[in-house]
Amino acid sequence: MSRPCWVGSLSFGLVHVPVRLYAAVEPKQVRFHLLHEADGARIRQKRVCSVDGEEVPLDEVVKGYELRKGQYVEVTRGELEAFDPRSSRIIELEDFVELEDIDPVFYEANYHLVPEMGAERQYALLVTALARSGRVGIGRLVMRHKGHLCVVRPFGRGLALSTLYYAEEMISQDLLPELSVVGQRPSDQEVEMVLRLIESQSNTFEPRRYHNTHRERLLAFLDRRARAQAKLVEPVPPAAPAPDAQATAERMEAFRRIEEGIAALRQGGRGGARAERRAASQGALRYRPQAAREVRSRQGEGAEHSRSRTDKGEREPT
């Protein structure tokens, strides 16, 4: 869960509710960095004096209010902090008004207003009372050293707080000359036709029905571009090392000896047995366990046959 951006209490009259403030929206914008086209490195921006072109360290930077073109009144950070609104951990609701009386143009930022641990009952009481009254509370909030006008209203399972622009921040329509031109009044038939069109497309507002198609298309394009660039710079796998000539010759010699041993086994007889023993001594039969067992079996049978003949010779008369 995200960290609260403000912790305090909501108060009016005898009602005092400890609350926390969380951001209700997170703008999903595709942000870009400035890169050097030649090597793709990030561009660093520096503070440069417009007179001598030299870089200015941060400790030499002061703020200035422009009175007229090129003329400024300098102020220090300490002087500005003296005018910051006094820090307060209380949202004091001053008035309760109809929600429809607040034009959406006044809304600035939206937050979730949730109860602190242990203040759930007071919080639920306030939510129920505001919902039944059909009104919203107007109050003041000090957050990040800045004072805000705000509205507290029921929202979903709890409360929402929205900061409001002040009236002096609104741009008057009187400054727009296009709106001062009086056009020809539309006929009743034209109005009726537009009303039927509006009725045919009337629906309930479902926020999830509307998507930021521009962002989705842009992210899809960036994904395709990243895949294409990855293929272009994909490293070539290193070539397999060439086999060592001496190792190859040794393997070929070992194979030749194996083949000789197998050929000798197939011939049989004493000559074959000698070839088998020779091949075994040269390490050929260790590659063929079955062949080695056959050689040992035949050697054992030959020894048994020799002992049998010797025994018979001793028993025969001279």
Buried (B, 14 or more C-beta within 10 A) or exposed (E): EEEBEBEBBBBBEEEEBBBBBBEBEEEEEEEEEEEEEEEEEEEEEEEEEEEEEEEEEEEEEEEEEEEEEEEEEEEEEEEEEEEEEEEBEEBEBEEBEEEEEBEEEBEEBEBBBBBBEEBEEBBBEBBEEBEEEEBBBBBBBBBEEEBBBBBBBBBEEBBBBBBBEEEEEEEEEEEEEEEEEEEEEEEEEEEEEEEEEEEEEEEEEEEEEEEEEEEEEEEEEEEEEEEEEEEEEEEEEEEEEEEEEEEEEEEEEBEEBBEBBBEBBEEEEEEBBEBBBBBBEBEBBEBBEEBBEBBEEBEEEEEEEEEEEEEEEEEEEE
